[in-house]
Amino acid sequence: MARLRCAIRRDRAYMTCYNSTPLERDLALQLEIPLLALDPDLLYWGTKSGSREIFLESQVPCPDGSDLVRNADDLAVAAAELWERNPDLKRIVVKLNEGFSGGGNAILNLQPLQQVAPGCSSPTVRVAAIRDRFSTLSFQTDTETWEHYSSRIPELGAIVEAFVEGEEKRSPSVQGNITPTGEVEILSTHDQILGGPDGQIFLGCYFPAQEAYRVRLHRYGMQVGQALAAKGALERFSLDFIAVHRPEHPEDEWEIQAIEINLRKGGTTHPFMTLKLLTHGRYDFTTGVFYNQEGKPKYYIATDNLQREHYKRTQFQ
């Protein structure tokens, strides 16, 4: 610590990080420099349940869902109540409250439970049937099991949320920044590339998001950013959405619902930073387009999941 303090100009230095935890906060305090990142005491607002509270407070549309629960029995009750409110549901998303890149999500298929659907059985029977089906959840990683997943619920908590159905779906996101003075800036929008068994795992992104809903993402990002700033949040945040094409509504063809807040840098941060450093350009908030110094629009596709089997055999001399 002494050598680090001597090596930096503490009157001009600050610390930034990908994800702020008490460890980074303690290090900043020991180095006696500001931490330009979220106070770890505010991490709740980036959890699944915290995100839902912010969406409701900010009047940003989101799927119907539950409050936080701490055991599998209460999770079954929450799922049954969600189904009761939405009798046409086909699937329910179960989410660990602190998941990363969709890895804490699981899908409950309601089709095999139609004999206990709302109107066909009592709530008690429905809860029991759902509880029995948890062992058949569709997990987003090959190694996950219900035994392990359920053991994390008392520690992390979990919610249930309506699965948004649609023939043509996209997963856009908007990235923002909260300055130390509490001002909210919109940095970028992306359409995410998702994979995994049920399209829940982040694989990469396109920049920018589709023009049809780009400006709406800006508006929702500002609303959520202002709510987060009022709670003392700082630095990078992003919002993930589900967008469903509704051609029967030509005046507003894309139905957008928010599903998650990330209070950290994310998979879209580094490609956008690279674009800025390569071009020294600017992001136009009014159009959501990035222009280089010659005024030409720039686009990209990025991934942090580049995988091929033969890469394992590659050797460098």
KAJOJO-V148818 format. One record per residue. N is the residue number from 1. NEAR is the number of other ideal C-beta (glycine too) atoms within 8 Angstrom. Layout:
n=N near=NEAR
n=N near=NEAR
//
This chain:
n=1 near=6
n=2 near=5
n=3 near=6
n=4 near=8
n=5 near=10
n=6 near=6
n=7 near=5
n=8 near=9
n=9 near=5
n=10 near=9
n=11 near=4
n=12 near=4
n=13 near=9
n=14 near=7
n=15 near=13
n=16 near=7
n=17 near=8
n=18 near=4
n=19 near=6
n=20 near=14
n=21 near=7
n=22 near=6
n=23 near=6
n=24 near=13
n=25 near=12
n=26 near=8
n=27 near=9
n=28 near=11
n=29 near=7
n=30 near=7
n=31 near=13
n=32 near=6
n=33 near=10
n=34 near=6
n=35 near=12
n=36 near=9
n=37 near=10
n=38 near=12
n=39 near=9
n=40 near=10
n=41 near=4
n=42 near=11
n=43 near=10
n=44 near=7
n=45 near=14
n=46 near=12
n=47 near=11
n=48 near=14
n=49 near=12
n=50 near=11
n=51 near=14
n=52 near=12
n=53 near=9
n=54 near=14
n=55 near=12
n=56 near=8
n=57 near=7
n=58 near=11
n=59 near=5
n=60 near=11
n=61 near=6
n=62 near=10
n=63 near=10
n=64 near=7
n=65 near=10
n=66 near=11
n=67 near=6
n=68 near=9
n=69 near=13
n=70 near=8
n=71 near=8
n=72 near=9
n=73 near=7
n=74 near=9
n=75 near=14
n=76 near=13
n=77 near=10
n=78 near=13
n=79 near=14
n=80 near=12
n=81 near=9
n=82 near=16
n=83 near=15
n=84 near=10
n=85 near=7
n=86 near=9
n=87 near=9
n=88 near=4
n=89 near=11
n=90 near=8
n=91 near=10
n=92 near=14
n=93 near=13
n=94 near=15
n=95 near=13
n=96 near=14
n=97 near=13
n=98 near=9
n=99 near=11
n=100 near=6
n=101 near=7
n=102 near=12
n=103 near=9
n=104 near=10
n=105 near=13
n=106 near=12
n=107 near=14
n=108 near=15
n=109 near=10
n=110 near=12
n=111 near=6
n=112 near=7
n=113 near=11
n=114 near=8
n=115 near=7
n=116 near=10
n=117 near=12
n=118 near=7
n=119 near=4
n=120 near=7
n=121 near=8
n=122 near=5
n=123 near=7
n=124 near=6
n=125 near=9
n=126 near=16
n=127 near=11
n=128 near=9
n=129 near=12
n=130 near=15
n=131 near=10
n=132 near=7
n=133 near=12
n=134 near=14
n=135 near=6
n=136 near=7
n=137 near=12
n=138 near=10
n=139 near=9
n=140 near=13
n=141 near=7
n=142 near=3
n=143 near=4
n=144 near=9
n=145 near=7
n=146 near=8
n=147 near=6
n=148 near=8
n=149 near=13
n=150 near=9
n=151 near=8
n=152 near=9
n=153 near=15
n=154 near=6
n=155 near=6
n=156 near=9
n=157 near=13
n=158 near=14
n=159 near=16
n=160 near=14
n=161 near=15
n=162 near=11
n=163 near=11
n=164 near=10
n=165 near=6
n=166 near=9
n=167 near=4
n=168 near=6
n=169 near=11
n=170 near=10
n=171 near=12
n=172 near=16
n=173 near=17
n=174 near=15
n=175 near=17
n=176 near=16
n=177 near=10
n=178 near=14
n=179 near=9
n=180 near=5
n=181 near=4
n=182 near=8
n=183 near=7
n=184 near=13
n=185 near=8
n=186 near=12
n=187 near=9
n=188 near=12
n=189 near=13
n=190 near=13
n=191 near=11
n=192 near=14
n=193 near=11
n=194 near=11
n=195 near=7
n=196 near=10
n=197 near=7
n=198 near=8
n=199 near=8
n=200 near=11
n=201 near=11
n=202 near=11
n=203 near=10
n=204 near=12
n=205 near=14
n=206 near=11
n=207 near=16
n=208 near=11
n=209 near=14
n=210 near=10
n=211 near=5
n=212 near=6
n=213 near=12
n=214 near=13
n=215 near=8
n=216 near=8
n=217 near=17
n=218 near=13
n=219 near=8
n=220 near=15
n=221 near=14
n=222 near=11
n=223 near=11
n=224 near=17
n=225 near=13
n=226 near=10
n=227 near=11
n=228 near=14
n=229 near=12
n=230 near=7
n=231 near=8
n=232 near=7
n=233 near=13
n=234 near=10
n=235 near=11
n=236 near=12
n=237 near=17
n=238 near=12
n=239 near=16
n=240 near=12
n=241 near=14
n=242 near=12
n=243 near=13
n=244 near=11
n=245 near=11
n=246 near=9
n=247 near=6
n=248 near=4
n=249 near=8
n=250 near=6
n=251 near=4
n=252 near=7
n=253 near=9
n=254 near=12
n=255 near=9
n=256 near=13
n=257 near=10
n=258 near=15
n=259 near=11
n=260 near=8
n=261 near=15
n=262 near=10
n=263 near=13
n=264 near=11
n=265 near=7
n=266 near=10
n=267 near=11
n=268 near=15
n=269 near=10
n=270 near=10
n=271 near=11
n=272 near=12
n=273 near=8
n=274 near=8
n=275 near=13
n=276 near=9
n=277 near=7
n=278 near=6
n=279 near=10
n=280 near=7
n=281 near=11
n=282 near=5
n=283 near=9
n=284 near=9
n=285 near=7
n=286 near=4
n=287 near=7
n=288 near=14
n=289 near=8
n=290 near=15
n=291 near=10
n=292 near=10
n=293 near=6
n=294 near=4
n=295 near=5
n=296 near=6
n=297 near=6
n=298 near=10
n=299 near=8
n=300 near=8
n=301 near=9
n=302 near=11
n=303 near=9
n=304 near=9
n=305 near=8
n=306 near=5
n=307 near=5
n=308 near=5
n=309 near=5
n=310 near=6
n=311 near=7
n=312 near=5
n=313 near=5
n=314 near=6
n=315 near=4
n=316 near=3
n=317 near=2
//
